[in-house]
Each structure stands twice: as structure tokens, then as C-alpha cells.
Amino acid sequence: EMFVAWLVLVAALSGYAEQDSSKQDDCTHPQILLDASGKAIRLSSKEAQKRIIHCEPAKLPGTMDAKGVVLLIVLIDPEGKVHCATALNGHPLVRKFAMDAVTKWRFKPVERSGKRGAVYGVVSVRVSWDPHYGKDSCSKK
């Protein structure tokens, strides 16, 4: 968890996230859950991973011999669907397949004080032509 937080910070500071920062600004939901200080609730990568109830591995077409791990900030809506996603790193080609896959994922909805709402989370998506490589993204850690 600390390692992923460090990776997110490094990605943001090194400019990987800069290219997609405008998308992040548009990545909002009217039912966002807020913490006691009024900030949007953000799930740790570990908590987000545990809440996955449906996951499709990111798979490149068989003609592409590449692989990589892409960190994504996802906005999970009150029903547990991915409302939007922003890539923090990765080659643009691999990033596209990671984002396409994660939009099909489903998470256990989050409730606070008996009310469901949207939350942010960080997930890592393994992308490859090999389906076994990508399945690690879907395991509950």
C-alpha cells in the first residue's frame, strides 16, 4: 500500500499524469462520498483490490508482443461500476488496453452512514497478450 502510494506520487511528480490531468478534472460524480473533513473518499489500492467483484484482464491482441503494468485512478459510482479512469503511467498503447479493461470491472459498492456513493480508488492493471499475466490484476490481495 505504501509502495503504491509512493508510485502514485512519483508518477504525478514526474509528469506521467500531466498528459491526462484534464481527464482527471472531468472525472467527477454528483454522488461522491466525502470524509469528515469534506474531501472525496479515496480507497487505498489494497481496499480497492479487495472490493473487486468482476474483473476482466487487460489483453493485447495476439499480434502485439508487449506487456506492462498501468496504475489507474478510477471513480467507482454508487452501483460499483467504473464511471471513469485516468492512467498515471504506462506506454500509451498499453494504457489504452488497461483503461478499456478497467471500465468493465465491477466493485462492491461503498456505503457511509447507510448511503451509497461514488469513491476514488487506485488500481494496477497488468496488460499483455498472455491472459495468465493479466489475471494477477484480478486477484484479491
PyMOL commands that set and color helices and strands:
alter all, ss='L'
color gray80, all
select helices_A, chain A and resi 2-14+18-26+45-50+92-102+131-138
alter helices_A, ss='H'
color red, helices_A
select strands_A, chain A and resi 42-43+52-54+58-59+67-76+82-87+106-107+110-112+115-117+119-128
alter strands_A, ss='S'
color yellow, strands_A
deselect
rebuild
show_as cartoon
